[in-house]
Amino acid sequence: MVRIRIVKDRCKKCLNCVNVCNAPRKVYEEVNGEPVISRPEDCLECLQCAMLCPSQAIEFDDVYLSKVVIYNPKFVRLFDKII
């Protein structure tokens, strides 16, 4: 199972991670206006949540950003701008 963390002092509570999650059972939930990792075992490791986090508050253990896992062309273009 992938280990995901939200670094609270970086999180801007934009909820991009909640909205972009592609997992059949969403990994993130909104609780009192903040994102919470509720089902990490359902993570598909697509990393779209990390790519769309404006403050880089989402961290994964042993998973690295790569164009190989980012299959949506829109996110590949975003990735190209970041690196």
Secondary structure by P-SEA (a helix, b strand, c coil): cbbbbcccccccccccccccccccccccccccccccccccccccccccccccccccccccccccccccccccaaaaaaaaaac
